[in-house]
Structures are given as structure tokens and as C-alpha cells.
Amino acid sequence: GQNIDQPTEMTATEGAIVQINCTYQTSGFNGLFWYQQHAGEAPTFLSYNVLDGLEEKGRFSSFLSRSKGYSYLLLKELQMKDSASYLCAPEVNTNAGKSTFGDGTTLTVKP
Amino acid sequence: EAGVTQSPTHLIKTRGQQVTLRCSPISGHTSVYWYQQALGLGLQFLLWYDEGEERNRGNFPPRFSGRQFPNYSSELNVNALELEDSALYLCASSSDWPGQGYGYTFGSGTRLTVV
């Protein structure tokens, strides 16, 4: 099975930087997805890391350490619209299905 | 290109009834995944279909079932509805098997309320 741990809630100020951490334990690990989910909406793809290191994509960056079972999502220059749930989803390379999702971190951005 | 479409968007059913939810994947995607998301909780994996076959199912009772049609669209059936089945049911499609990193594209979901 898979064990995914990420903080339940975080609060940050508009314009600031926030880092959302995720630790995971899983067999057959292939890579890690981050998804964004606004309240009442479907999740949307943010990033995918398969190699160790930082992947930067505009205001969002994602980091992976395979040996430590650790990832983080870094959001810069926070905007009010970034208030959402952020889901960490390790991908396993087996026939068990593509991804199991963490419970998500609800980020609230305040003015 | 049309995204993943789900129907209906909202549904209210009585305990004990049966429900069928529908999903059409992105054109060219052969894999369809179903997830349940209860209010305020995470996504729980239900079922995975690929090329018309059930590839895996999550830890749900047998009254949750489904199928995938030759055009890759899919149905999720839930029998003998219980109050705790009230949730957002999300369908996602993908163009590949695990390990390729393409991720999911989700539909907007069906909000099921059991009263």
C-alpha cells in the first residue's frame, strides 16, 4: 500500500512564498504528481517529478527526493486565486492503478 | 478538444436505490479511473478500466461496480445506496499506463447526495 503525509491546512499572505511538504512510503515508486483542487471543482495537473531535484514552472516549483520519500510544492508571489487544496500523488509503476492521492493541503491566502 | 465529461452533474437518491454515473474520456485516452471524494476528504480510488477491462479496484464493497465500453466511455454503478455514499464522484482519463508521467485529466464530477 501507500502512505502519504501532508499538512492538512496552511495559511499565507498574498505576495508571500509558501512551501507544502509531502512525505510518502510506497513500493514501485515511479514519480510524483501535484494537483490543485479548488473547492467544489475537479483536480487539475500542476507538476510531475520523476528525477531528484527542483522543477520550476512559473510561480510554481516542485521538488523531489526519491531516497528520502519527500517532495514539496513551492508557490511564489501568492495570489488570492491560489487558495485551494493541493494534492500530493505518488505514481506507482504497477498494475495497481496510476496514483493514490494524499488527503490534500488546504491553502488559504489572505490579503 | 473536449475534456472529460461526466453526467449527471448532481443527483439526489434515496437510501437503498441504485445509481449509474457516466463518463466520457478525452478522445484517444483508453484508461478511465473512478474516484470517490467525500466532503472535506481526499480522493479514494474506486476503479480503473483500460481497453474495456477492469484492471484494478480499490477497497470498496462489491455494490460498487462499473464497466468500460468499446468507445472507452465508462459507467459507475452503485447498488443499495447508503448515506455514506454521498460524495463527489470523479472520473479521470489518461493516455497511458502507470509510469509514463502524463497524469490525469479529471471530469467535473457528479455530486451524489443520498437521503
Interface residues (C-beta under 8 A of the other chain):
Chain A: N30 G31 F33 Y35 E41 A42 P43 T44 F45 Y48 V50 L87 E91 V92 N93 T94 N95 A96 G97 K98 S99 T100 F101 G102 D103 G104
Chain B: S31 Y33 Y35 L41 G42 L43 F45 W48 R55 N56 G58 L90 S94 W97 P98 G99 G101 G103 Y104 T105 F106 G107 S108 G109
